[in-house]
Amino acid sequence: MSVIRPMQATDMLKFNNINLDVWTETYGINFYLAYLSRWPDLCCVQESPSGRMMGYVMGKAEGLSTEWHGHVTALSVAPEYRRMGLSRALMSRLEHVSDEMYKGFFVDLYVRCTNSVAIEMYEGFGYSVYRRVREYYGNLGIGKGGRDEEDAFDMRKPLSRDPMRRSVRLNGRDVLVSAQEVS
């Protein structure tokens, strides 16, 4: 049986089977270590009995006043372990910690507007589109001068401190903002 456990620095040496997927945003080791040192309770992995990494989630707590929230920076499951409920379990843990320990009003995440599989998955977890962020993702500079080209949906799920659901809106897909407005 697999186990969800807190992420450790040495886990980063075992992420290749997860991070080589085209939809996975990858970061430098300093980025991972910064999250792990600042928000260790919002970073966890799912590991098989053999020790193989199955997936991970990394998050942080941020914002001011009623905008205080948990943020999903990265969620990824290795292709061979998808459609087994691992993403839901990892997200549930991050949401629980964001709610109980950090007392957030909501959890948010950004997802490419073209990633319909992930959008549908997050909607199934109770997230909804809060707004569309223009030119959030870069095109890696290939043939376009390095401009940011792809939009993202800012998706949110209210937590227990937001019983009136003020952190979500019904028409989020119609609300456009620039990437500079969310920095």
Buried (B, 14 or more C-beta within 10 A) or exposed (E): EBEBEEBBEEBBEBBEBBBEEEEBEEBEEEEBEEBBEEBEBBBBBBBEEEEBBBBBBBBBBBBEEEEBBBBBBBBBBBBEBBEBEBBEBBBBBBBEBBBEEBBBBBBBBBBBBEBEEBBEBBEEBBBBBBBBBBBBBBBEEEEEEEEBBBBBBBBBBBBEBBEEEEBBBEEBBEEEBEBEEBE
